[in-house]
Amino acid sequence: MVLNQEGFNQWAANYDQSVAQSQQEQSYPFAGYDEVLARIEKRIAAHPGALVLDAGFGTGVLTERLARAGAVLSGFDFASAMVDSVKKKLPQAQLFIHDFNDGWPAVLAEDQFDFIVSTYALHHCGMADQIDWIQAMTAHLKPQGQVLIGDIAFENEEAYKLCRRQAASRWDAEETYLTREQLQSIFGGQFTWERCSFCAALMIFKAC
C-alpha cells in the first residue's frame, strides 16, 4: 500500500501507539521491540563511522538513533512519504524508494557495508523471499560485517503455534515469521540468535 503524506502521518502515529501499548502489555506483536533496537544500536555505536544500510526503515526511529551513534547511513523504504519524511531529518543519509519485492536495489549493486540492519520489515515477505534477502544481504557485507535483523521471531514451531493461539484475533496471518530452528538449519555457523522476548529476536548473520 502506497500512502500519501497525510496517510503516512496517520499510519505512523497509529503504529507508534500500537508499539507502545504492546510493549507495555508485553504482548504480541511488539513485546521486546525496544530491546531489539537497543541491541542493534549498541553493536553499531561501538564502530563509529561504520557504513550501514537500513533496509525497510519505516518511520525512521532506528535510522535516527544510528545516525546519532555516528553511522554513515544508506537506506530504503517502499513508501515515498516515509522516505521524504526521514530525509528531512537526515539529509546527509542516502535514502531512496525501493520495495523488498523488487530484489536487491540496483543502485547498491557494487556496495558493501559494515552492517546491514532491518527491523520489523522482512516479515511482510514470504519465507523463501526472506531467506533470499538474508543471503543477498550477507553477500554485500565487508569481510567482518554483520547483518542484524530484529523482528517478530520464535525459537521453534511449537513457540510459534503457542503465540498464535494466545494472540487469537490479534494474530496477523498475512505476516511470515522466522524461527531459530529454520535459520540454524539453513545458515549454520553463519548465524547467531539473541532472544529479546517470547516473540522477538535479534538475528545476526556473518559475511559469506
C-alpha positions in Angstrom: 0.0 0.0 0.0 1.4 3.4 -1.0 0.5 6.2 1.3 0.3 9.9 0.7 1.8 12.2 3.3 -1.4 12.6 5.3 -2.0 8.8 5.2 1.6 8.2 6.3 1.4 10.5 9.2 -1.8 8.9 10.4 -0.3 5.4 10.0 2.9 6.3 11.7 1.0 7.7 14.7 -1.1 4.6 15.0 2.0 2.4 14.6 4.0 4.1 17.3 0.9 3.9 19.6 0.5 0.2 18.8 4.2 -0.5 19.6 4.0 1.4 22.9 0.8 -0.4 24.0 2.1 -3.9 23.0 5.3 -3.3 24.9 3.5 -2.1 28.0 1.4 -5.2 28.0 4.3 -7.4 27.0 2.1 -8.9 24.3 2.4 -9.9 20.7 3.5 -8.4 18.3 5.8 -5.8 19.8 7.0 -7.3 23.1 10.7 -6.8 23.1 10.7 -4.0 20.4 12.8 -1.6 22.4 15.2 -4.3 23.4 15.7 -5.2 19.7 16.5 -1.7 18.7 18.8 -1.1 21.7 20.9 -4.2 20.9 21.3 -3.1 17.3 22.2 0.4 18.3 24.8 -0.8 20.9 26.5 -3.0 18.3 26.8 -0.2 15.7 27.7 2.5 18.2 30.8 0.5 19.0 32.0 1.2 15.5 31.8 5.0 14.8 31.8 5.8 11.1 30.5 2.3 10.1 28.8 2.1 6.7 25.2 1.0 7.5 22.3 0.1 5.3 18.9 0.3 6.9 16.5 -1.9 4.8 12.9 -1.0 5.2 13.4 1.8 7.7 9.7 2.8 8.1 9.2 5.7 10.4 13.0 6.0 10.8 13.1 5.5 14.6 16.2 3.3 14.4 17.7 5.2 11.5 17.8 8.4 13.5 19.4 6.6 16.5 22.1 5.1 14.3 22.9 8.5 12.8 23.3 9.9 16.3 25.6 7.0 17.0 27.9 8.0 14.2 26.9 5.6 11.4 27.3 6.6 7.8 23.8 5.7 6.5 22.1 4.4 3.4 18.5 3.1 3.5 15.4 2.4 1.6 11.6 2.0 2.2 8.8 1.3 -0.2 6.7 4.4 0.6 7.8 7.8 -0.8 6.2 9.6 2.1 8.3 7.7 4.6 11.5 8.3 2.6 10.7 12.1 2.3 9.9 12.3 6.0 13.2 10.7 7.1 15.2 12.5 4.5 14.2 15.8 6.1 15.6 14.6 9.4 18.7 13.0 8.0 19.7 15.0 4.8 23.2 13.5 5.0 21.9 9.9 4.5 21.5 8.2 1.2 17.8 7.3 1.3 15.7 6.1 -1.6 12.4 4.4 -2.5 12.6 0.6 -3.0 10.3 -2.4 -2.4 11.6 -5.7 -1.0 9.6 -7.4 -3.7 11.9 -6.0 -6.4 15.1 -7.7 -5.0 18.4 -6.2 -4.2 18.5 -2.5 -5.2 20.4 -1.9 -8.5 21.8 1.3 -7.1 23.6 -0.7 -4.4 24.9 -3.5 -6.7 28.6 -2.8 -6.0 28.3 -1.5 -2.4 29.5 -3.3 0.7 28.6 -2.4 4.3 29.9 -2.9 7.8 26.3 -3.6 8.9 23.0 -4.2 7.2 20.0 -3.8 9.5 16.3 -4.5 9.1 13.7 -4.2 11.8 10.1 -5.3 11.7 10.0 -5.2 7.9 11.1 -8.6 6.4 8.1 -10.4 7.9 6.0 -8.8 5.1 7.8 -11.1 2.7 7.2 -14.8 2.3 9.6 -17.3 3.8 11.6 -18.0 0.6 11.9 -14.3 -0.1 13.2 -13.6 3.4 15.9 -16.2 3.0 16.8 -14.8 -0.4 17.1 -11.4 1.2 19.3 -12.5 4.0 21.6 -14.3 1.5 21.7 -11.1 -0.6 22.5 -9.0 2.5 25.4 -11.2 3.6 26.8 -11.1 0.1 27.0 -7.3 0.4 28.9 -7.2 3.7 32.5 -6.3 4.2 34.7 -9.3 5.4 33.9 -8.7 9.1 30.5 -7.3 8.6 27.1 -8.4 10.1 23.5 -8.5 9.1 21.3 -7.5 12.1 17.7 -8.4 11.7 15.4 -7.5 14.5 11.8 -8.9 14.1 9.0 -11.0 15.4 10.5 -14.4 15.6 10.3 -17.6 17.6 12.6 -20.3 18.9 10.8 -23.1 17.1 7.4 -24.1 15.5 6.0 -25.0 18.9 6.6 -21.5 20.3 5.2 -20.0 17.1 2.0 -22.0 17.4 1.6 -21.2 21.1 1.9 -17.5 20.4 -0.6 -17.7 17.5 -3.1 -19.4 19.8 -2.6 -16.9 22.6 -2.8 -13.9 20.3 -6.1 -15.2 18.9 -7.8 -12.4 16.8 -4.7 -10.1 17.2 -2.6 -12.6 15.1 -1.7 -11.2 11.7 -2.0 -14.1 9.3 -0.6 -12.0 6.4 2.9 -11.9 8.0 5.5 -14.6 7.9 7.8 -15.1 11.0 11.1 -16.9 11.1 12.2 -19.4 13.7 15.7 -20.1 15.2 15.4 -23.7 14.1 14.7 -22.8 10.5 17.6 -20.4 10.3 20.0 -22.7 12.0 19.3 -25.4 9.5 20.0 -23.1 6.6 22.8 -20.8 7.8 24.5 -23.0 10.4 27.6 -21.3 12.0 27.0 -18.2 10.0 24.0 -17.4 12.2 23.5 -16.5 15.9 20.3 -15.7 17.8 19.6 -13.3 20.7 16.2 -13.7 22.2 14.6 -10.3 23.2 11.2 -11.5 24.2 8.9 -14.5 23.7 8.1 -13.1 20.2 11.1 -11.1 19.3 14.8 -11.8 18.5 17.9 -10.2 17.1 19.1 -12.5 14.3 22.8 -12.0 13.4 24.4 -13.2 10.2 28.1 -13.1 9.2 29.5 -12.4 5.8 29.6 -15.3 3.4 
